Amino acid sequence: MSHRQASRTAARIATRKTASATAIEAFARSPRPLALRCSVQHYGWGDPVFIPRLIGRANLARRPFAELWIGAHPDLPATVDLDGVDMPLDQLIAAAPEALLGLRTVNRFGPRLPFLLKVLAARQPLSIQVHPNRSQASQGFEREERAGVAVTDPKRNYRDRNHKPELLVALSDFHALLGFRPWERIAETLAATPELAALSEHLAPSAAGLQTLYRRLMRMSQQEVNALLDPLVTRLAQEQATRPFGQDDYRFWLLKADRSFSIPGRRDRGLFSFLLLNLIHLRPGEAIFLPAGQLHSYLQGAGLELMANSNNVLRGGLTPKHIDVDELLRVVQFNPSWTAVVEQQSSDGSHRRYRVPAPELMLEQRQMHRGEVRDLEVDSIVLGIVLQGTVEIDAGNGSQSLSRKRGEVFLIPAPCRGRLHCRQDARVYLASVPEHVRGPWQLDSQKWLRTAHP
């Protein structure tokens, strides 16, 4: 590069910095609702239809659209147009935290967005995985930093220092594995499975017994894995051919996962999880909450995820990505459990609030009819997505309103007292920071675990 070219480049950079600083200063003086441009993660398990159809994007090549990220995580932040200046949302928040997050949120969580919202659409099973708690994430991050593992390295376990409690609300019929079944149910399933029946004799009815069994399965040699799973898969495939399994039967998903992840000479050990974990079936609007340490896998369907602002995942199978069995075993909780979410619903069903025991997370659904006006009674930043219809967002401070339609995303800064005007019958989801942390609620398992374990 010549001296003249270098000078011109430096001048353009300086001009952009000046324009950015001016735009940020103007926004901080008078916050207003912002349109967000969000990007997609194209993981191999993604559905090629749901997200493209939602956001109105052609996908003739049928590329997998797995997750639409709505937030400020540095791995894939949303972008805003601030007076003609394109800016990643995480940079804008860092430059003007109180103008976006509000003082309460900054005091509790620091100058960063504490949650991450996603639209997830799965065509095939995700990895068997678990999320760390805050202490485990912090220690793991520092350990990998000291070891010199780059944050971008595919073998990195901890990409940030944060925990990852997670809420998922189904947008379609949604199947998942979630938490270990009760000990007696696991023993019954193993005893009724000839290829694995010997394992049930060594399952003690305690967390320690479950831990011993799971550790044995995850650490046995590939030869031993094949010796157990090869005859099981062969038998189930023969049964499926004569009498197909339904989607509320774990055997349906075990065979589907085997076709996706096993290769000749190597059965995926993640298949064992289908005999150990609860199979759940959510209808649209129903929700699950995943605390730290709960083993799970999303199997198929579309949902809206709200989680702490983290990308920490520890995997144990059903994936071509990095697997670290030792770290997963260090984090997994071995008490049989599953967690459902209580939704607080208005009498006419127009307003649902999903309450979870995580300080960063609150999700609301607003169902609105044309001409309706709704106040947003929150004092934190709000990220919203329109799933149906058209709404107009009024900040209530005299600034220009913002119109958003199906598939479009918006941000309302905390200092604005937002109001939604419905221009066309609409369904909107709103993520924010709750004023108070709610406790966990347990629901009757028969209401949520729609399954028929053979």
Stockholm file with secondary structure:
# STOCKHOLM 1.0

chainA/1-454         MSHRQASRTAARIATRKTASATAIEAFARSPRPLALRCSVQHYGWGDPVFIPRLIGRANLARRPFAELWIGAHPDLPATVDLDGVDMPLDQLIAAAPEALLGLRTVNRFGPRLPFLLKVLAARQPLSIQVHPNRSQASQGFEREERAGVAVTDPKRNYRDRNHKPELLVALSDFHALLGFRPWERIAETLAATPELAALSEHLAPSAAGLQTLYRRLMRMSQQEVNALLDPLVTRLAQEQATRPFGQDDYRFWLLKADRSFSIPGRRDRGLFSFLLLNLIHLRPGEAIFLPAGQLHSYLQGAGLELMANSNNVLRGGLTPKHIDVDELLRVVQFNPSWTAVVEQQSSDGSHRRYRVPAPELMLEQRQMHRGEVRDLEVDSIVLGIVLQGTVEIDAGNGSQSLSRKRGEVFLIPAPCRGRLHCRQDARVYLASVPEHVRGPWQLDSQKWLRTAHP
#=GR chainA/1-454 SS CCHHHHHHHHHHHHHHHHHHHHHHHHHHHSCCCEEEECEEECCTTBBSSHHHHHHTCCCTTCCCBCEEEESCCTTSCCEEEETTEEEEHHHHHHHSHHHHHCHHHHHHHCSSCCEEEEEEEESSCCCEEECCCHHHHHHHHHHHHHTTCCTTCTTCSCSSSCCCCEEEEESSCEEEEEEECCHHHHHHHHHTCGGGHHHHTTCCSSHHHHHHHHHHHHHSCHHHHHHHHHHHHHHHHHHHHHSCCCTTSHHHHHHHHHHHHCBTTBCCGGGGHHHHEEEEEECTTCEEEECTTCCEEEEEEEEEEEEESCCCCEEEESSSSCCCHHHHHHHCCCSCCCCBCEEEECTTSSEEEEECSCTTCEEEEEEECTTCEEECCCSSCEEEEEEEEEEEEECSSSCCCEEEETTCEEEECTTSCCEEEEEEEEEEEEEECCSSCCCCCCCCHHHHCCCCCC
#=GC SS_cons         CCHHHHHHHHHHHHHHHHHHHHHHHHHHHSCCCEEEECEEECCTTBBSSHHHHHHTCCCTTCCCBCEEEESCCTTSCCEEEETTEEEEHHHHHHHSHHHHHCHHHHHHHCSSCCEEEEEEEESSCCCEEECCCHHHHHHHHHHHHHTTCCTTCTTCSCSSSCCCCEEEEESSCEEEEEEECCHHHHHHHHHTCGGGHHHHTTCCSSHHHHHHHHHHHHHSCHHHHHHHHHHHHHHHHHHHHHSCCCTTSHHHHHHHHHHHHCBTTBCCGGGGHHHHEEEEEECTTCEEEECTTCCEEEEEEEEEEEEESCCCCEEEESSSSCCCHHHHHHHCCCSCCCCBCEEEECTTSSEEEEECSCTTCEEEEEEECTTCEEECCCSSCEEEEEEEEEEEEECSSSCCCEEEETTCEEEECTTSCCEEEEEEEEEEEEEECCSSCCCCCCCCHHHHCCCCCC
//
